[in-house]
Amino acid sequence: MFRQVQQVFNKRGYLLAATLFFSQGVLGANVDLVIQDQHGQPLPNAVVELYKAAKHERTTLPVAVMDQVDKAFLPDLLVVQKGQQVNFPNSDNIRHHVYSFSQAKPFQLKLYSGQPKEPVTFDRQGIVVLGCNIHDSMVGYIYVANSEHVYKTNNTGKLTLDITSLPTTLSVWHALQTAPLENKKMITINNNELLIQIDTSTPAPRNTFGNKFKGGND
């Protein structure tokens, strides 16, 4: 039997400050996005998604890869487009059983090593939380974007956007947010400087799938 999963978050929170600075006073310039915590420390792996009223016809998307190395998902956060396939190779010398109960993509890859039979198609936008039914310490995330303009902040918590042909609406998401995990903070750019504050939780010493997303007893 799989463990029943629900999204449970630490109520103790802090403020994530994301400040957008325009390098010029008008649109059509680069936007330097800086995301940091309440201590002024950079926060990597914040996902920023930009939206357009009209979408370009998408070409065939490459198969993305969510590996399993040293009993951990690699990367711990993977960003893909809606409709994109993801391969889940197991590079460990032990077997894993990957699964998710997330509404965006409930699935399971039963106990296996090496390559699974086929990649998994993520055909709905949203946040997919990954776990391993054998190794409860394994937690991973797949952000399935509806927009083709989606980015992650780097290790310094920074992201530069060219908004010349991009929309004025964007969303900000992070795995530590205390809001429901599938929620995105929607932002409309209408000022030269914009401050975004998102409540986030302090991660536990061992950020395990069971501790964060399991309900009831084993």
Disulfide bonds with the S-S distance in Angstrom:
none
